[in-house]
Amino acid sequence: MFFQFSHASEYNLYSPDNYKMDKNADERILFILDFSNSMSEYLEGVEKVELMINTMARILPLIPPETSVGLRIYGHKSGITAMDACRASTLLVPVSKSGANAVENSLLSARPKGMTPITYSLKQAVKNDFLGFSGQKRIILLTDGGENCDESPCEYAMELIKTRKDIHIDVIAFNINDEDDLAQLKCAALVTSGKFYTANTAAELMKNLSETVSARKDVDAKIITNY
C-alpha cells in the first residue's frame, strides 16, 4: 500500500464536501502531545519537549474562550513491558471550556520517557475523550516520530472516516526526517480532512501551532491501494 496526496478531486476516497466544518458550531479541540523519549533530544540548543511546552504556553491564550479544549499525552511512561509502553497514553485535561488554562499547567507535570503509541492515543481520543460531544471535534497531534507500537495511524484514519464525519486530525510533524513516518502521519491528517505541517525549528513550530488553532483549510486526499 502507498499513499498519494493531491488537490485533485479524481479517485477521492471521500467527498470533501462531507467534511466541511460548520463555522457556527461549537468546536472541541483535543491536543495529543508527544512525551516519548526522543523529545528529550536537543534542537537549537534546547530540549524539544521544552520547545513544545514553551510554544504551547504562547498558543493557548490565542484560543477563543468559547472553544472547548483538552489534553492527552503519550510516551510519558516507559512501562515494564513493551505492551505497557504502548499503552502509555493519558488524558490529563478533559475537553472543556476552561481547558486551555489547565492544559498549560498540566504540561509541566510530565517528562519524556517511553514509546510513541500514536494510533492507540487516537483510538482513546475518539472512543473516550470525545464521548457525549456533538458537533465538530478536532485532534491536534504533535509528534517528533512515527508510530512504533506496531499499528498504523493511516489505516486507523481510513477506517475512522467510514463511520465518523465529525473528527478531523491535524498533525504537526516536529523534526521528523523518516519518509515512511511522514507518509503515515500525512495520510492520517489528510484522510480526515485535517491539516499537515512539518516543523524543523522553534519558529516553524510556533507558526504551525498558531495556524492549526486558527483558520482551517479543506484538502483532498487521493488513496491508491495496491495488493
N, C-alpha and C positions, 0 to 999 in steps of 0.2 A: 504494500500500500504506500502511495505517496500523495502529497498534498500540493495543489497548485492554487494560488490565490490571484485574483484579478478583480478589476472593477467592471468587467463584462458581465452580462446577465445570462449568457448561454450556459446550459448544463448546470444551472443552480440546483443545489440540494434542497433549497427552500426559497420562498419568495420573500425578499427583504421587506416588502410591504407589511408582512405579518409581524415584523419586529419593530416597527416604528414606535417610538416612545410617546405616550400621551403626555404632552408638556404640562397639562393641568393636573395630572395625577400625582399624589404623594409618592416620592421615591425613597426606597430603602437602600442604603449603601452598607455593604459589609467589606471591610478591609481584611484581606488574608495576607499576613506578612511572614516573611521567611526569617526564622531564627535557627537555621541549620548551621552546622559547624563552620562552613565556608564563609559565613557572614562575619566571622571574626578576623578574616583576612583584611589586609590594608589596601586602600585605594586612595591615592593622593595624600598619603601620609596619615590617614585616619581609618579606623576600623569601619568596614562597610555598614555594620549594624549601627554605629554612631551616626554615620551619614544619613541612614534611613530614619532614625529616630529624630534627628535634628530637622530633617526635611518635613517629616510628618508634623512636627510642632509648628512649623510655619504654614503648613497647608490647612490643618484642621480649622483654624479660625475663619477660613475663606468659605467653608461650607455653610449654606443658609441654615438658620436655626430651626426652620420647619422640616428640614431633612433628617430622617432617622438614620443613625449611624451606629455601627457595631464593629467589633474587632475579634478576629480569630487569628491565632498564631500557630506555627508548626515548627518542629525541629528543636524546641526548647528543652527536650528531654532526650537522653541517649537510650535509656531502657536497658534491661538486662539481656534481652534477645533482639534480633532484627525485627521480629513481629512487634515488639514493644515500641521500638524506634519508629516503625512505620505506622504507628497509631498515635504518635505524639502530636496531637492536634487539639487545641483547647480554645473554646470560646471564652475570651477574657471579658468582653463587654457585649452584653445582649444588644440587639438592634433597638434603638430608642431615640427619641427626640433630644434627650440630654446626653447622648452617647459620645459626642465629639470631645467634651472635656474629660470624660472617663477614659477614652482611648489614649489621650496624651499621657495621663498618669499611669495607666497600665503598662505602657511600653517600657517603663523604667524597671519593671519587675522581672524581666526575662533576659537570659543570656544565650548566645548561640551554643548549641551542644551536639545536635544529632543529625538525623537524616532529612530527606526532602519529600515528605508524603503529600504531594500536591493533590493528586486525584482523591485520596481519602478525605482531605480537607474540603475539597469542592463538594464531595458527596455529603459530608456532615453539614455543610452550609445549606445545601438545598433541602436536605431531609429534615434538619432540626432548627437551624438558626433562623430561617425564614418561615417557619411553621406558623400558620394562622394569619399571615400577612397577605393582603390582596394588593393589586396594583403592580407596578414595575419594581423589580428588585435587581440590584447591580452588585456584582462582586468586583472588587479591585484587588487583583493578585499581584504582589510584588515579590519577585524571587531572583536569586542570583545563580540558580542552577535548575536543571531539568529534573523531572521525576526520577527518583532512584529507588522506588519501592515496588517495582515490577507491575506497574499499572500505566495506563496511557490517558493523560488528560484530554487528548484529542478524541480518542474513541469514546470517552465518557461524555464529552460535549456533543458528539454526534448522536449518541443515544438520548441525551437530555432533551434536545430540541424536537424529538419525535413526540414528546408529551408536554413540554413546557415552553411557552412562548413569552414568559414573563421574566426570565432571568437572563441577564447579559453579563459576560465576563470580560472585563478589561484586564490586560496583562502588561506589566512593566518588567521587561527582561533586563535585570540590572547586572551589567558586567559579565554577560554570557557570550562565549565565543563558539560553543559547540553547535554546529549547524542542525543536527538532529534535535537537540533540545529546543532550539529556536523554532524549528518547524512544528514541533508538538505544541508549544505554547502559542504560536501564531494561529494554529488551527483552532485551539480551544477558544481563543478570542473571536476570530472572525466567524466561525460557525454559529456562535451565539449572538452575532451582530454587535460584538464588543469592539474595543479598540486595542491595538497592539503597539507597544513602544519598546525601543531599546535605549538604554541609558548606560553610558560608559564613564560618565563624570558626575560629580556632585551637581554641577549646573544643569546637566541634562536630566538628572533625576528630579530636580526641582521643577523644571519645565514640564516634564511628563506628568508628574503628580498634579501640578496645577491645572493642566489641560484635562486630565481624566475626571477631576471633580467639578469641571465646568461643562462646557458645551459638548454634546455628543455628535458623532459623525456616523452615518449609516454606511456600511460597506457590504460588498458581496463576497461570497466565498465559493470557489469552484472546487469541488471534491472529485478527484478521479481515483477510482479503486481498481487495482489490478490483482487478480488471483491466479 
